[in-house]
Amino acid sequence: MLDSNREFKDFFERYFDAVCRFSQQITKDGDVAQDIAQESFVRLYERRGDFDALEKARSFVYLTARNLSIDWLRTRKMTESVIDLEEEEKYIDLPCLHEITYQETLRLLREAIKHLPPQMREIIRHTLDEKTNNEIADAMGISVNTVKTQKKAAYQKLRDMLGKEYFSFLLLLLG
């Protein structure tokens, strides 16, 4: 599964950004989150032979990132002499599964978007940035009708790539 360096590198490239974002949700610090994600993957690499399925390796790396993020929060609070047990419990009871699902959904969506034609890809990225059709048209120098037509076609292609039910769930999850 992750026995070869190539397989591990592919796994790392596929999940590193999502694990960083996950850790940043807890730490609220991008640099710390990146360090935690790196450490999580180092620990996975050290134990890569223990996993017989990618799902187990993915769960391990997210759980490791979660635990390291909580440890970082505890250490920071100790050095600041400010212990807010209620805030700490919020992260300990963090709906980890929801966040992992959300990050994995975003990763799958980004992968599917990469396969769209360039103009559609750009329109969808603007849409995910919550820009209106008029703002997208202005930014891209195209008509609003072109934006609408391309967006509709892009949604259809994404629906075909991801499956209708999954695409609907994805839109619901992402708001």
Secondary structure by P-SEA (a helix, b strand, c coil): ccccaaaaaaaaaacaaaaaaaaaaacccaaaaaaaaaaaaaaaaaaccccccaaaaaaaaaaaaaaaaaaaaaaaaaaaccccaaaaaaaaacaaaaaaaaaaaaaaaaaaaaaccaaaaaaaaaaaacccaaaaaaaacccaaaaaaaaaaaaaaaaaaacaaaaaaaaaaac
